[in-house]
Amino acid sequence: MNPPPLRLVIVDDSELVRVGLQTLLGAAPGISLCGMAATAAEAVVVCQREQPDVVLLDIRLPDGNGIEVCRQLLGIKGEMRVLFLTSCADADTVDAAIHAGAHGYLLKEVNTAALLQGIRDVAAGRSILDPQITARVMELLKNDRAKPVVASLSPQEQRVLALIAAGQTNKEVAQAMGLAEKTVKNYLSTIFEKLHVTRRSQAAVYYSQSIAPSAGTKPGSGA
């Protein structure tokens, strides 16, 4: 039996962009477009009504900004996931979006295949960043003096984080390491606390910048 299609809401102030995305995504297999909004206020109303799996959200909206909308939406439904699709690429905005709880951040220059894959990855529990902005976020995290040293993570925690940074879900990490999924969640809670982060995307970028080059950790290796 095929799984139900993932439910998607598009939020963008440009009618041209909304119609273009509607045409593109409306025909994509496994995706059901259940609503669109042009403003922050409309976004909250539509998402409360439709309870989508993924919200494709722009940063700039006529009555607010997507970062505040992201915070509101994640407070409505814990399982709802937010993927920013925007032309805004400055590091401070990206950092603010991640801290607001965003599960992904793509630039509007992204091609169709990458956008569809990004939506599906976010729906599956992965966190994604556009390759063009990853370096900027790495620099922000590298310069954050509050971040602890690499040695604060145990070898097992580093292996879990390596798999998360590779884009794997908790279930996939559990299978790769021979652990219970609940154990992986417990590891992640500890990792987030040690790294002073709150989202998988933040932890993944921190791993890529600070741990992977120096530790030589091999995802999935034994304890």
N, C-alpha and C positions, 0 to 999 in steps of 0.2 A: 504494500500500500504506500503510495507516494505521500510524503509529508505535506502539510498544508503550506500554501505559499506564504512567504514572509510579508507582513503588512508594512507598507511604507507611506510616510507623509512627507511632502516636499514643502519647504518654507523658503521663499525667496521673494524679494520685493519687485523683481523684474518679471513682467508678464511674459516677455520673450523667453526668458530662461525657464520659467515654469512650464510653458507650453512645449518647449523643446525637450525638457526632461520628461514630461508626460508622454510625449511621442516615443522617446527613446526607451523609457523604463516600462511603459504600459505594455509593451510587446515582449518584454524580457521574461523568459521562463522562470517560474518559481517566485516571482515578485508580483504582489497585488497592490496597486496604487489606491490607497483608501482615502486620501485627502490631500488638499493643497491649501497653503495660506500665504498671504502677502505681507502680513504684519506680525509683530510679536503677540499682540492681543489675539488675533485670529489663530496663531499657532497654538496657543495654550488651549483655546476652546476646541479646536479640531482634534488635538491630541487627547484631551480629556474625553472627547466623544468616541474617537476611533480606537484608542489604545493601541497604537502601532507598535511593531517590533523595532523599527528603525525610523528615525527622523533625520532627513537630509536637510541641513540647516545652514543658512547663510549668516555671516557675521553682521553685516550692515542691514538694518531694517528701519523703516521710516519712523516707527514709534519706540525705538529702543535698540538694543543690540542682541545678537544671538547668544552671547555668553550668559546674559541674565536669563534669557529664554531657556537655555540649556539647564541652568540650575532649577528653574521652575518645573521643567518637564521631568527631570530625574526625581523630583519630589512627588510627582503625580503617581508614577509607577516604577518600581525598582527595576523591572525587567526591560523597560524601554531603553533603547540605546541611541545615542546621538552621534551622527557623523557630519562634521562640518564640510561644506562644499562652498568655497569662497575664493575670491581673488586677493584676499588680504594675507600677505605672507610675512609680515614683520614678526620678529621673535617674541616681543612682549605680548602681542595678541595671541599667538600660538600658545605661549606659556599660560596665559589667562584662561584660554579655552580648555586646556588640559586640566588645570586646577579646578575648573568649574565642573569637571566630570566627563568631558567629551571622550568618546571611545575611539574617535578617529578624526583626522584632519586632512582633507584633500584640497588641492588648488583646482580652479575651474579649467586650467589647461590640461587636466587629466584626460586620457583617451577613454573611449567607451568601455573597452574591455577592463581597464583598470578601475573605472568607476563601478561597474557591475561586480567585479571581484571584491572591491572595497566594501560595498554594501553587504555582500554575502559574508565576508570575513567578520565584519562588525556584528552582524546578526548571529554568527556562530560563536561569539564570545571573544574574538580576537580584537586587538587594538592596532590601529594602523596610522602611520604618518606619511605624508607625501615626501618622496625622496628629496625634493627641492628644499624642504624646510627642516629636515632631520638635523642637518649640520648646525642650524641656528639654535635648535632646542638643545643639542648636545653642549653647545657653548654656554648657554644659560645655566645648565645643570653643573657644568664643570666649574663655573665661577661662583656657584652658590656655596658660601662658606658653611652653611648649616649641614651640608651633606657629610656623612661620616666616611671614614676610611674604608677601603675594600675589605680590610681584615675583620670588620664587624660582622660579615656574613660567613657562616660556616660553609665548608665545602659542599654539603648537601643543599644548603640554601642557594649557593651559587649555581648548582646544577639545575635546580628548579627554575631559577631566574633565567638561565641560559635558554631553556626550552620556552619560557614565556616570551623572551626576546625574539625567539625564532618564529613566533606567531602561533604557538600551540595553545589550545584551550586547556582548562584544568583537567578535563577527562583525558585528553591526549597526553598530558604530562604524567598523569597517574599511570596510564598504560605503559608509557615509555620507561618509567622508573620502578614499576612494580609496587606502587603505593595505592592506598585508598584515595578516592577523590577528596574526601574530607580532610585527609592528611595534607594533601596539596594545598587546600584552602587555608589550613592552619599555618603551613610554611609561608604562604603568601602574606598572611596577616603580619607575621613576624618580620618578613622582608620589608614590607611597606613601612612598618614602624621604625626599623633600623635605618632605612634610607630617607625617612621623612617625606614620603610620597603617599599619594592616595589612589593613584590609578595605575593600571598595568602599563599604559603607554609611557608614563613617566619612568617607571622602573625599568622598562625595556631600553629606553634611551640611556638611562644611567648605566645600565649594564654594557651597552655598546661603547660608551665613552670611557668608562672607568675600570671595568672588570675584564671584558673580553681581551683587550690588548695585552694586559699584564698577567692574567691568571692562566690563560690557555685552557680554560675550562671546556671540556667536551660534553655537550648535552647528552644526557642519557647514560653517562658512565656510572659505574657502581659507586656505592658509598665508601 
